[in-house]
Amino acid sequence: MVQVLLIVSALLAGFILMKVGMILPWLFGPIIAAVLFSKVSNKKATWPHVLGDAGLFILGAQIGATFTNEVVMDIKNDILNIIILNIMILLAAVALSLLFARIVDCSFETALLSSIPGALSQMIVMAEENEKASLLVVTLSQTSRLLFVIMIVPLISSLHHSGSSSHPVHRQPVIFEALEIWTIIGLIIAMLLVCWLMTKIHLPVPQLLAPILVIIIWNLITDVTFSTPYFLIAIAQVMFGVRIGLQMYSLSSQLSKRLFIGILIQNMMLIFVTLLIVILFTWITVHPFNDLFLSAAPGGMAQIIIVGLETRANVAMISSYHIFRIFFILLIVAPFVQYILKARQIDKSI
């Protein structure tokens, strides 16, 4: 009964925000509804994890659908910009970790693991393994960054987007028109199987990456492209937004004043530095500001993609930048950070 009331309040809040013309109504509405519901309800509201994962699956399908043969060639030609932009953002985050350590008065290990954007689960696991790192601070900092980005990035994006992108938008038939039902079922089974395999090898956000990978392969092999109906994207935002809102309410009771100030300053500075880097890139590339800003934004991929869909940005470009960041952090940054932290432990023990 509690979950039914939560869903109704989330849909109502989304509908109201849509009517008043607010950006991302089906994401912000459920977030606001979940926070208020948790605050006034006598019973603890919970949200089945499978619903949030289903929302990520739908978003992943839409992201994958944007990767046509033409788009993949454009991304291939843009690989140098992808590498340079992501490295600059990561270096800025590491530099700001020194400021975060001073404000929060925490160890270098805690500050470093709290500051790396785009690898929440990996940084939390590393915090668990390092005795000098505070698991609570790392968890709160990494999770809170997503919430700050959700509140700030859409505002900046909505102020600068022009409703168009450097990448031409082609009207694609929706999936139910382009494919037969048995083909759709086969794709869903393939996505679930790839998600299971990714989970087994501990890849981050498999619920998002699996449908992206499966549909990219489908597009490249068959060249039969399609789009996800908007009502499904809205449902995905509702399912994801409720989970974020409940997380936000839970975090609010754990954040100390000092930690909140540190996280606020760190994320505001990181977003500001990102803005400066993106402005620089708009002078040396042909990409519009909104596409570049969302590609560089230091937040969760799913949240940024939702903003990109709503502002009609180049979703394929944005997701390619974020996917590269995820694997760059996973394969290069995380092992390097792990090496540094272990080296510090050995030095202090000598």
Order of alpha helices (4+ residues) and beta strands (2+ residues): alpha-alpha-alpha-alpha-alpha-alpha-alpha-alpha-alpha-alpha-alpha-alpha-alpha-alpha-alpha-alpha-alpha
